Amino acid sequence: AAQIEAIVSAAHASGRRLLLTRLDEPNFTALGEATRTLLDFDPLSRTAVLGGAVPLIDTGIGIVAAGTSDLPVAREAARALAFCGHEASIIADVGVAGLWRLTSRIEEIRRFRIVIAVAGMEGALFSVLAGLVAAPVIAVPVSVGYGVAAGGRVALDAALASCSPGIVTVNIDNGFGAAAAVVKILGLVTSTEHSRL
């Protein structure tokens, strides 16, 4: 808490914005009232923003979560993207355990330029989704699951071993890392588009 207080205080004094990740409720509550007042805290994603929101641009990003238990990681990705000015739609509870849920929303998902897919258990959503959409899929394995799901390791291995094309994989529960990858991809696309003009 003392380290976070110092970081937030220094950033606030110099007028900088900050995104804090992995800030759970006990650690947020341990901060002084003055620091807590400065932060926009979201307990679901365990993120906080210093410096307020920026206008969001729709750059065609979709976050697809297999189950509602994957929402903390999906929300972390969405908040990280919003911090950078990118709007992202979250489509949740479309895992392959009920394949009709995914197929009923697939046309909506196909409109995204980049898809972040968030899933635990065996991570089947990654391969299925990448086989159904043209957009690149960034797989985020989640530590949700029972027994041999091994805290997200099975989903990670499934993402890495997928035979579906166009899957890029980040580490377990790394919604922030997926968002950072999207921002870099969009930066490259924008640079290429500008160089063609």
C-alpha angles and dihedrals in degrees: 000000000000092000092049090048091053094047094048092046093051093046093047092049091054094043096245126147120232137194114206119197132192091027104149124195097261091054092044090050090050090062119096118265093248091056094044089053091057093054132079097215124195111191095193095059094029090230134129131192126210117200102031133263128311125216110278124230121204102234096164102264122155128187113203118193123193095212141005089254087066092060097096090062093039090051091049088057092047093049092048090051092048090051087060093046100260122130114218129187118220118214108188138187097028099125123149093253083084101026092182088068090061096041091050089060101032096105089055090049092048090063092066119100092210128019127204108200118200120192143145133190106052094344093232091152091074096061096038093049095045089052092053104043134056094214122094112265121217107202119213111188112209129212091233117117146078134274112323092023079090100205094304098318094115091051090048092051091047091053092048093046097043117132091205112106126241101033120140116185132210127189127284114293091357102141089149091055091051090051091049090052091051092050090051093047091050090048091055092047091049092048091051092048091051093048090055094054 
